[in-house]
Amino acid sequence: MEIVVKRKMPKHKEIYNHWQNELGLADYDSRKEICCWACTYPVKIERCHITPKCLGGSDSVENIILLCKSCHHRQESICETEKGRNRFMELLKEGPFYLPIRLAEFRLIDKLGMTPSNL
C-alpha cells in the first residue's frame, strides 16, 4: 500500500490576508463569501498557483491567489511563462473588473507576437 502525503496548502483566510493591501481587498470577513479576485463573481473559489508547481512554484501564500474555476483555467494558460505570470499579476493589481476579457486579449496578442506599439 502506497502512502500519499497531502500537501499543506494555506487556508483562504491566510491567502486573503497576505494579498489584502497589495490588491486593495476589503477586510476579511469569514461570514461573507469571498469573490473571485479576477471576475469578482461570488462563486466557489479555488487556490491558484501563480507559478505552477510543475515549474517550481511553492505552496506559500506569496504564490497563491483565489480564483473561481473559470478564471483559474484561463490563468493557468497565461501563467505558463514568466512573461505571462508578470502580466497576469499586473492586470490583477490594476483591478478585477473585466480581467477575464483582458486575459483573453493578452493571450491573443501574445499568440500573434504583437506588442502594444504595433497594435
N, C-alpha and C positions, 0 to 999 in steps of 0.2 A: 504494500500500500504506500503510495506516494504522499508525502506531507506537503500541503500547499500553504505557503505563508502569505497571509493577506497583507497588502501594503497599508501603512498607516497614512491615510490622507487627512489633511486639515479639515476641520469642520467648516460649514458655510460661514458661521459667525467669525471664525479666525480669519478666513479669506476676506470677508467683507471689511472687518476692522483694519486689516493691513492696507487695503486699497482705498479706504474711505476718503482720506484727504486728497490723494493724488487724482482720483476720479470725481471728486466732488459729490460723494454719496451722502445721503441723509444719515442721521444716527441710526444704528442698528436697532430694530425693534423685533424681538423674537415672536411677537404675536402677529406680525404682519408677514404676508408672503413676500419674498424677495423677487423682484422682477429681473428678467434677463438684462444684463448690462449692455447688450448690443441693440436689441429692438424694444426694450422696456415693457414687453408683454408680461403680465403676471401669470406665467405658466410654470410648470415644474422646471427647475433649473438643474444643471449638471456642472460638476467641476471640470474645467477645461484647461489643459496644459498649454501654455504659450509656446514653449519649446517642447515638442513631443518627447516622450520617454525614449523612443527609438533613436532620437538624435541627441541623447544625453541630458534631456530635461529632468529636473528633480520634482519631487512631490512637495516642495516647500511653498508657502503662501506667496512668495515672490514670483512663482512660475504658474500660478493657478488663478483663473478668473471664473466667474459664474455666468453661464450662458444657457439658453434654452437649447433643446435638442437640434432645432433647425439652424440656429446661429452657430452652434458648436460644429455642426457638419460643414458649414461654409468656412468657418475659421480654420478647420483642420487643413483644408486645401490651400488656403492662403499662407499658413504658417510653416509650410514645408521648407522654406528658405529663410535665411536671416533677413533678407530684404523684406520679405512678406511679413515676418514677425514684427519688424520695426514699424512697417506701415500700418499693420493692424493696431498696434498699441498707440500710434499717433491718432488714428481715427477714433479709437475708444476714448482717448483723453480729450478729443475735441467735443465729444458729446455723443450720447447714444442714439439720437434721433436719426432715423433712416440709415443707420450703419449697414444693415444688410444690403441696401441698394448700393451704397458706396463701396462695399466689399466686392459686389458683383462687377461694378465699373472698374475697380482696381484690377481684378482678375483678368478682365477683358483687355485692359490697357497693357498689363504686364505680358499677356499672351501674344499680343500684337507687336511687342517690343517698342511701344511708344512711350514717350515721356511728356510731361505737361507742356514743354516747349514746342513739341511738334503735333499737338492736338489741334 
